[in-house]
């Protein structure tokens, strides 16, 4: 049962859209748990829940206030469950620093429920802070959405450095599932150049499919 972290330290690259849509698609055939680890709670909102109204969230599970099983709710879609985020999750970034085994909090919480599902997807915040680190320590695979924009390779290089660091120190089983090129605009030369450059540097880890941006 793979745990897949959807992560990139850059914001606005399509992480949440990727996680939610991938989860909905996979749920057509297997049991999926989507964990919203982003204090912005966009995955939670995308599935029709009000982050300010959830009783239990990833925050309570991370700090050990409740078992993760208690925070799981139905998304309203068959075979797709959600651990919602709440605004309180922003505070966890500070609180976790003082906690023992702070990088392993999500992995431990998830261990109680992961066998119930065929796939677990983790929607990460746009940073490489303690929350994303918890996701990478918990994950078997990393799916990295990469926006077709200037300096995309710089962000990818930083992400790859983080993967190697996590492998060496905290989670040797972490592997790169692939980089998903997003917000591709076929009308611009830049988009094509970015895709070509990423594929040239990472030929075995860049998906053939590219995700177009919104059209006018």
TORKOL-4160 file (C-alpha; in steps of 0.2 Angstrom, whole numbers, padded with zeros to 4 digits, m for minus):
216
<pt num="1" X="0000" Y="0000" Z="0000"/>
<pt num="2" X="0009" Y="0015" Z="m0006"/>
<pt num="3" X="0010" Y="0032" Z="0003"/>
<pt num="4" X="0012" Y="0046" Z="m0010"/>
<pt num="5" X="0017" Y="0064" Z="m0005"/>
<pt num="6" X="0012" Y="0077" Z="m0017"/>
<pt num="7" X="0025" Y="0090" Z="m0014"/>
<pt num="8" X="0035" Y="0105" Z="m0020"/>
<pt num="9" X="0041" Y="0120" Z="m0010"/>
<pt num="10" X="0034" Y="0132" Z="m0023"/>
<pt num="11" X="0016" Y="0138" Z="m0021"/>
<pt num="12" X="0004" Y="0138" Z="m0035"/>
<pt num="13" X="0011" Y="0124" Z="m0045"/>
<pt num="14" X="m0005" Y="0113" Z="m0044"/>
<pt num="15" X="m0001" Y="0102" Z="m0029"/>
<pt num="16" X="m0019" Y="0102" Z="m0022"/>
<pt num="17" X="m0027" Y="0100" Z="m0039"/>
<pt num="18" X="m0016" Y="0085" Z="m0043"/>
<pt num="19" X="m0019" Y="0077" Z="m0026"/>
<pt num="20" X="m0038" Y="0079" Z="m0026"/>
<pt num="21" X="m0041" Y="0074" Z="m0044"/>
<pt num="22" X="m0029" Y="0059" Z="m0043"/>
<pt num="23" X="m0038" Y="0054" Z="m0027"/>
<pt num="24" X="m0055" Y="0055" Z="m0035"/>
<pt num="25" X="m0049" Y="0045" Z="m0050"/>
<pt num="26" X="m0040" Y="0031" Z="m0040"/>
<pt num="27" X="m0056" Y="0030" Z="m0029"/>
<pt num="28" X="m0065" Y="0023" Z="m0044"/>
<pt num="29" X="m0055" Y="0007" Z="m0042"/>
<pt num="30" X="m0047" Y="0006" Z="m0025"/>
<pt num="31" X="m0048" Y="0013" Z="m0007"/>
<pt num="32" X="m0040" Y="0030" Z="m0005"/>
<pt num="33" X="m0036" Y="0041" Z="0009"/>
<pt num="34" X="m0032" Y="0059" Z="0006"/>
<pt num="35" X="m0023" Y="0068" Z="0020"/>
<pt num="36" X="m0023" Y="0087" Z="0019"/>
<pt num="37" X="m0007" Y="0093" Z="0027"/>
<pt num="38" X="m0008" Y="0111" Z="0021"/>
<pt num="39" X="m0014" Y="0124" Z="0033"/>
<pt num="40" X="m0022" Y="0133" Z="0019"/>
<pt num="41" X="m0034" Y="0118" Z="0019"/>
<pt num="42" X="m0038" Y="0119" Z="0000"/>
<pt num="43" X="m0040" Y="0100" Z="m0002"/>
<pt num="44" X="m0052" Y="0100" Z="0012"/>
<pt num="45" X="m0062" Y="0115" Z="0004"/>
<pt num="46" X="m0061" Y="0106" Z="m0014"/>
<pt num="47" X="m0070" Y="0091" Z="m0007"/>
<pt num="48" X="m0084" Y="0102" Z="0000"/>
<pt num="49" X="m0079" Y="0103" Z="0018"/>
<pt num="50" X="m0077" Y="0120" Z="0028"/>
<pt num="51" X="m0060" Y="0120" Z="0036"/>
<pt num="52" X="m0067" Y="0131" Z="0050"/>
<pt num="53" X="m0081" Y="0118" Z="0054"/>
<pt num="54" X="m0071" Y="0102" Z="0055"/>
<pt num="55" X="m0071" Y="0095" Z="0073"/>
<pt num="56" X="m0055" Y="0085" Z="0071"/>
<pt num="57" X="m0041" Y="0087" Z="0058"/>
<pt num="58" X="m0023" Y="0083" Z="0054"/>
<pt num="59" X="m0018" Y="0095" Z="0068"/>
<pt num="60" X="m0025" Y="0085" Z="0082"/>
<pt num="61" X="m0018" Y="0069" Z="0074"/>
<pt num="62" X="0000" Y="0076" Z="0072"/>
<pt num="63" X="0001" Y="0083" Z="0090"/>
<pt num="64" X="m0006" Y="0066" Z="0097"/>
<pt num="65" X="m0022" Y="0073" Z="0104"/>
<pt num="66" X="m0032" Y="0060" Z="0095"/>
<pt num="67" X="m0029" Y="0044" Z="0084"/>
<pt num="68" X="m0029" Y="0048" Z="0066"/>
<pt num="69" X="m0044" Y="0036" Z="0064"/>
<pt num="70" X="m0054" Y="0048" Z="0073"/>
<pt num="71" X="m0050" Y="0062" Z="0061"/>
<pt num="72" X="m0055" Y="0053" Z="0045"/>
<pt num="73" X="m0071" Y="0058" Z="0037"/>
<pt num="74" X="m0080" Y="0053" Z="0021"/>
<pt num="75" X="m0077" Y="0064" Z="0006"/>
<pt num="76" X="m0095" Y="0060" Z="0000"/>
<pt num="77" X="m0087" Y="0050" Z="m0014"/>
<pt num="78" X="m0086" Y="0031" Z="m0014"/>
<pt num="79" X="m0070" Y="0024" Z="m0008"/>
<pt num="80" X="m0062" Y="0041" Z="m0005"/>
<pt num="81" X="m0059" Y="0047" Z="0013"/>
<pt num="82" X="m0051" Y="0063" Z="0020"/>
<pt num="83" X="m0041" Y="0068" Z="0035"/>
<pt num="84" X="m0046" Y="0087" Z="0034"/>
<pt num="85" X="m0035" Y="0101" Z="0038"/>
<pt num="86" X="m0040" Y="0116" Z="0049"/>
<pt num="87" X="m0032" Y="0133" Z="0052"/>
<pt num="88" X="m0025" Y="0127" Z="0068"/>
<pt num="89" X="m0013" Y="0116" Z="0058"/>
<pt num="90" X="m0002" Y="0132" Z="0055"/>
<pt num="91" X="0002" Y="0132" Z="0074"/>
<pt num="92" X="0008" Y="0114" Z="0072"/>
<pt num="93" X="0023" Y="0120" Z="0063"/>
<pt num="94" X="0029" Y="0129" Z="0079"/>
<pt num="95" X="0023" Y="0116" Z="0091"/>
<pt num="96" X="0031" Y="0101" Z="0082"/>
<pt num="97" X="0048" Y="0109" Z="0084"/>
<pt num="98" X="0048" Y="0105" Z="0103"/>
<pt num="99" X="0041" Y="0088" Z="0102"/>
<pt num="100" X="0051" Y="0072" Z="0102"/>
<pt num="101" X="0053" Y="0063" Z="0086"/>
<pt num="102" X="0045" Y="0078" Z="0077"/>
<pt num="103" X="0049" Y="0072" Z="0060"/>
<pt num="104" X="0040" Y="0055" Z="0063"/>
<pt num="105" X="0024" Y="0061" Z="0070"/>
<pt num="106" X="0014" Y="0059" Z="0054"/>
<pt num="107" X="0021" Y="0042" Z="0050"/>
<pt num="108" X="0017" Y="0035" Z="0068"/>
<pt num="109" X="m0001" Y="0042" Z="0067"/>
<pt num="110" X="m0003" Y="0035" Z="0049"/>
<pt num="111" X="0003" Y="0018" Z="0054"/>
<pt num="112" X="m0013" Y="0015" Z="0063"/>
<pt num="113" X="m0024" Y="0017" Z="0048"/>
<pt num="114" X="m0014" Y="0014" Z="0032"/>
<pt num="115" X="m0019" Y="m0005" Z="0030"/>
<pt num="116" X="m0037" Y="0001" Z="0028"/>
<pt num="117" X="m0033" Y="0009" Z="0011"/>
<pt num="118" X="m0024" Y="0004" Z="m0005"/>
<pt num="119" X="m0017" Y="0021" Z="m0008"/>
<pt num="120" X="m0013" Y="0036" Z="0004"/>
<pt num="121" X="m0011" Y="0053" Z="m0004"/>
<pt num="122" X="m0003" Y="0068" Z="0006"/>
<pt num="123" X="m0006" Y="0085" Z="0000"/>
<pt num="124" X="0009" Y="0096" Z="0007"/>
<pt num="125" X="0011" Y="0114" Z="0010"/>
<pt num="126" X="0021" Y="0125" Z="m0002"/>
<pt num="127" X="0037" Y="0124" Z="0009"/>
<pt num="128" X="0050" Y="0112" Z="0014"/>
<pt num="129" X="0046" Y="0114" Z="0033"/>
<pt num="130" X="0042" Y="0102" Z="0046"/>
<pt num="131" X="0025" Y="0098" Z="0039"/>
<pt num="132" X="0032" Y="0093" Z="0022"/>
<pt num="133" X="0046" Y="0084" Z="0031"/>
<pt num="134" X="0034" Y="0074" Z="0040"/>
<pt num="135" X="0025" Y="0069" Z="0024"/>
<pt num="136" X="0042" Y="0064" Z="0016"/>
<pt num="137" X="0046" Y="0053" Z="0031"/>
<pt num="138" X="0029" Y="0045" Z="0030"/>
<pt num="139" X="0030" Y="0042" Z="0011"/>
<pt num="140" X="0036" Y="0028" Z="0000"/>
<pt num="141" X="0034" Y="0039" Z="m0016"/>
<pt num="142" X="0035" Y="0058" Z="m0020"/>
<pt num="143" X="0025" Y="0065" Z="m0034"/>
<pt num="144" X="0031" Y="0083" Z="m0038"/>
<pt num="145" X="0020" Y="0095" Z="m0049"/>
<pt num="146" X="0032" Y="0107" Z="m0058"/>
<pt num="147" X="0025" Y="0123" Z="m0066"/>
<pt num="148" X="0030" Y="0127" Z="m0083"/>
<pt num="149" X="0038" Y="0143" Z="m0078"/>
<pt num="150" X="0055" Y="0152" Z="m0078"/>
<pt num="151" X="0067" Y="0145" Z="m0065"/>
<pt num="152" X="0057" Y="0129" Z="m0063"/>
<pt num="153" X="0073" Y="0119" Z="m0063"/>
<pt num="154" X="0080" Y="0129" Z="m0048"/>
<pt num="155" X="0065" Y="0123" Z="m0038"/>
<pt num="156" X="0067" Y="0105" Z="m0044"/>
<pt num="157" X="0085" Y="0105" Z="m0039"/>
<pt num="158" X="0081" Y="0111" Z="m0022"/>
<pt num="159" X="0068" Y="0097" Z="m0020"/>
<pt num="160" X="0080" Y="0084" Z="m0026"/>
<pt num="161" X="0092" Y="0089" Z="m0013"/>
<pt num="162" X="0079" Y="0088" Z="0000"/>
<pt num="163" X="0074" Y="0070" Z="m0006"/>
<pt num="164" X="0092" Y="0065" Z="m0004"/>
<pt num="165" X="0094" Y="0072" Z="0013"/>
<pt num="166" X="0078" Y="0063" Z="0019"/>
<pt num="167" X="0084" Y="0047" Z="0011"/>
<pt num="168" X="0101" Y="0048" Z="0020"/>
<pt num="169" X="0094" Y="0053" Z="0037"/>
<pt num="170" X="0076" Y="0049" Z="0040"/>
<pt num="171" X="0068" Y="0038" Z="0026"/>
<pt num="172" X="0079" Y="0027" Z="0015"/>
<pt num="173" X="0064" Y="0020" Z="0006"/>
<pt num="174" X="0058" Y="0036" Z="m0001"/>
<pt num="175" X="0058" Y="0036" Z="m0020"/>
<pt num="176" X="0053" Y="0049" Z="m0033"/>
<pt num="177" X="0038" Y="0043" Z="m0042"/>
<pt num="178" X="0040" Y="0057" Z="m0055"/>
<pt num="179" X="0038" Y="0075" Z="m0060"/>
<pt num="180" X="0022" Y="0081" Z="m0067"/>
<pt num="181" X="0023" Y="0097" Z="m0078"/>
<pt num="182" X="0008" Y="0108" Z="m0075"/>
<pt num="183" X="0001" Y="0124" Z="m0081"/>
<pt num="184" X="0008" Y="0121" Z="m0098"/>
<pt num="185" X="0003" Y="0134" Z="m0111"/>
<pt num="186" X="0006" Y="0128" Z="m0129"/>
<pt num="187" X="0005" Y="0145" Z="m0136"/>
<pt num="188" X="0022" Y="0150" Z="m0127"/>
<pt num="189" X="0039" Y="0145" Z="m0131"/>
<pt num="190" X="0044" Y="0146" Z="m0113"/>
<pt num="191" X="0032" Y="0131" Z="m0108"/>
<pt num="192" X="0040" Y="0120" Z="m0121"/>
<pt num="193" X="0058" Y="0125" Z="m0116"/>
<pt num="194" X="0054" Y="0121" Z="m0098"/>
<pt num="195" X="0047" Y="0104" Z="m0101"/>
<pt num="196" X="0062" Y="0100" Z="m0113"/>
<pt num="197" X="0074" Y="0105" Z="m0100"/>
<pt num="198" X="0066" Y="0095" Z="m0086"/>
<pt num="199" X="0065" Y="0080" Z="m0097"/>
<pt num="200" X="0083" Y="0082" Z="m0102"/>
<pt num="201" X="0089" Y="0083" Z="m0084"/>
<pt num="202" X="0077" Y="0069" Z="m0077"/>
<pt num="203" X="0072" Y="0058" Z="m0092"/>
<pt num="204" X="0066" Y="0044" Z="m0082"/>
<pt num="205" X="0057" Y="0054" Z="m0069"/>
<pt num="206" X="0046" Y="0066" Z="m0079"/>
<pt num="207" X="0029" Y="0060" Z="m0085"/>
<pt num="208" X="0025" Y="0061" Z="m0103"/>
<pt num="209" X="0008" Y="0069" Z="m0099"/>
<pt num="210" X="0008" Y="0088" Z="m0096"/>
<pt num="211" X="m0006" Y="0097" Z="m0088"/>
<pt num="212" X="m0012" Y="0112" Z="m0097"/>
<pt num="213" X="m0016" Y="0129" Z="m0088"/>
<pt num="214" X="m0032" Y="0138" Z="m0089"/>
<pt num="215" X="m0036" Y="0145" Z="m0107"/>
<pt num="216" X="m0043" Y="0162" Z="m0110"/>
